[in-house]
Every structure is written in structure tokens, then in C-alpha cells.
Amino acid sequence: MRPAGETDSTDGVVPTRRLLVSGNWKMHLTHLQAITLVQGLAMHLGARDERVEVGIHPAFTSLRAVQVFLEGDDIPLVLGAQNVSSEHEGAFTGEVSTSMLAALGVRYVIVGHSERRRLFGETDEIVNEKIHAVQAAGMTPICCVGDSLEDHERGATDDVVVGQVTAALQEVAADAVAGMVIAYEPLWAIGTGHSAAPGDAEAVCATIRGAVAGLFDERVSQSLRVQYGGSVEPENAAAFFAQPDVDGALVGGASLDAARFAAIVAAGSK
């Protein structure tokens, strides 16, 4: 863990960034199965290190059941959602609004996940609209950016990621950016069992932070949290968390197993 009060040569004290480990359950688990998983997480996490914030992102159909269970048993997990509409309300069949999520106590909302971009045609403009909507409702967006295998192989990772970050943050206030989360998810590492090397993940996360500094200032970039997502496992989590610009993980498959996810969380306390 990085110690509080690290100093920066130009701005003095760098804000201490609390690690955020988020479990994205994707289209898995009924509401009853979701409650069972939360029970398992509560047991495995136990008296965990409060320096690590832990969020879970169930399917829409499980949010209410999980909310009631978390609040009823005072379980220290933060509730998140996997997606949201940029529209407040109206004739948008099948969509879910920010006000609906906020009423359920949702704190974090994943925006622009690679699967939403690739499978459902979400553009940078849509991602930007959703970020504004999430923040207007008092929640925090986890904005996903990432490179494809083709981008990676032709050395275009930085250009692609910086372009996505720049587009996502259009007309977003500096203080709002400082409080949000950006998740770097290399598409070639999601669900493949192949993760970026910790040093490579650090390089891209540092590039993201540098891009934010260029768009706003150093204070904003040092307050912003940058997660890594892509085949994060108990065996490699500590190496990612040891990187100075990696502020946690967006975990997919491993978050569906209580013991494995808890082990990833524990790696953030070392």
C-alpha cells in the first residue's frame, strides 16, 4: 500500500488514493444466487482493511435484493450497477435511469465497458452523456477505456486510450473528474486468462493520469483513481496493486467466487 502523505515536487502532498476493488458480475446470478454470493463474501472478507474499498455490481434484477441484504446485515460492501441510461425517464423500453439506481443506494456505475462499446455500439459520445447523467444523480462513474489486440500489436495503445479519456471527460467539471474512477481494461486480456504485465498496466494507467493532468491539472489527476481490469486473479493482484498509478481492480470472472474475490481484496492490504 502507498503511504499517506507522499510528496510531489511541484504540488506538495499528493492525495492518498484508497484502493477500489470492484466485482463486475455481468449477466450472471439470479437474485437468490446473488444473496448467497454476498453471504460468502461477508464470511471470507471478515474484518478487512478499511483502506481497501470493495464494490459489487450485480445485474439489475438483483440490485434491490442485494441492497436490502447489505443494509440489513450492515455488510461493508458498496453497491454498484453495470450500466445506466443517459435519459432521466421516458419511453425507453428496457432502459434503467440514474434516479432508479440512486434510489437503491447505488454508489458506483460502470460506464463504457468494452462489452457495451463492442456489442451494443456505445460511442464515446454516449459514454460522455452517461458520465454526466451519473454525476448529476450523485453517483460516481467508473469509466472504462481500453485497447483492442490490434491496437496493442501496432503500438497504438496510448493514442487509443488517451482519445477515449479525452472524449469521455468533455465538459465534465474538474472536481467531478477528481472524484471519479477510470478503469483501464485491455480488451485482449478480458476473459482470456491473459493479463497485462503489471509494469505494462502501470504504464497505461500513468498515461491516463498524465492525460487527465493535461486536460485539467495535477491536483485532479492525482485525486482521480485508476483501476486495472483484465484477468485479475488472486495470484497476480498484489503485483498490480503495488504499482503507484494502479488504484485497484475491476474484476470480472474471479468476482463470482467469494474466496477468490476476497483473496484479491486481501492482496490490496499487503
Secondary structure by P-SEA (a helix, b strand, c coil): ccccccccccccccccccbbbbbbccccccaaaaaaaaaaaaaaaccccccbbbbbbccccaaaaaaaaaaaacccbbbbbccccccccccccccccaaaaaaacccccccccccccccccccaaaaaaaaaaaaaacccccccccccaaaaaacaaaaaaaaaaaaaaccccaaaaaabbbbbbccccccccccccaaaaaaaaaaaaaaaaaaccaaaaaabbbbbbcccccccaaaaaacccccccccccccccaaaaaaaaaaaac
